[in-house]
Structure formats: structure tokens, C-alpha cells
Amino acid sequence: MDNHFEMGLEELRQKLLLMASRAEAAVNDSVQSLMQRNRDLALKVRAEDDIIDQFEVEIDEMAIQLLTKAPLASNLRLVTVAMKVCQNLERIGDEATKIAKRANDLALEPPVKVALDLPRLAGMALSMVKDSLDAFVQRDSAAARAIVPRDKEVDVLNRDMHAALAQHMKEHPDAIERCLHWIVAAKSLERIADHAKNIA
């Protein structure tokens, strides 16, 4: 393979992994801000979304340059897939920002007295993101296929949380708005798992 092209491909991979680490950190921070009622952390996540957006712009530009030089059809596929991965990472960043917005709003209100295992939901979604990126970098199609069914577990946990919050809203009408914030946050984590499945 053309040496110059291979170097460009490696640079694209590294940039994609940097973007992924930013997106993962944003999700972790947004969930932490929600669980700890930490408005400063929520505001940090929202402020740093621009950095993830900038990564998408830079990766797209690098990918377009590589597409003009790709010596083989397999290289074309790899670069176009990298662009799709990048798009999904940008959307993961957007979902983290949504969670941070809800965290900021909820920090100003009394806590909702419902047992919600949001960190578990976040852990499941983020492990799917990490594993799907590993599969992409290692070009391991079997590992990628194994990730897809894990999305169903995330869907079940999200539904359970939704049901618990819906029940709480029936019993405590004064908590409806706060419960809706939690429902949106859980849905954002479910969407993050969907993006991980797309990457896989």
C-alpha cells in the first residue's frame, strides 16, 4: 500500500480515537453531574461539546483528502466507514450534552425519590462504544457482530427505568417535570448504545 496513504490512514485512526475518548469522557461527566447534582460539571460538558464538533469537521476533511488518494476499493470502504463512525461519535457527544442539560436543571430542584441505576445503564452503553471502536480499529467483524445484540439489554433497562418513573409520576404529580428530566437522560443513554450499535 502507498506509504503516504497508510500514514494518512493511521493519522485518521488516531484522530478518531481521540474524538472517541472525548465523547466517552463527556458521557461519564454528564452522568456524574446528574448523580452528584453537580452543576459545574454539567456546564463543563455543555461547553466542551464544541470540541467534539470540531473533531468531526477535522476528521471529515482528513477523510475527504484520503478518499482522493485511496489506491484500493477496501481503502475507500475503510475511510467512508471512518466518516460514519465519526458522525456517530458526534451524536454521542450531543446526547451527553442533553444529559448535562437535564443535570443542570435537576440540580436546582429537590431530588426525586426513585431508585434508578443510571450509572449501570451508562456503563453498558459506554462499554458498547468502547468495544465497537476496538472492533473497528482491529477490523474484527466477529467482535463487531457480537456487540449488536447487547443493545437489547440496554433497551430493557431503559424501559424498566421509564416504568419506575411513570409510576412515581402517578403517585407524585408534583414530581412530573423532574421525572421527565430523568426519562430524557435515560433515553439519551439508550441512544448512545444505538450509536455504538451503528458503529459496530
Secondary structure, DSSP 8 states (H G I E B T S, - for coil): --HHHHHHHHHHHHHHHHHHHHHHHHHHHHHHHHHHT-HHHHHHHHHHHHHHHHHHHHHHHHHHHHHTT--SHHHHHHHHHHHHHHHHHHHHHHHHHHHHHHHHHHTTS--------HHHHHHHHHHHHHHHHHHHHHT-HHHHHHHTTHHHHHHHHHHHHHHHHHHHHHH-GGGHHHHHHHHHHHHHHHHHHHHHHHH-
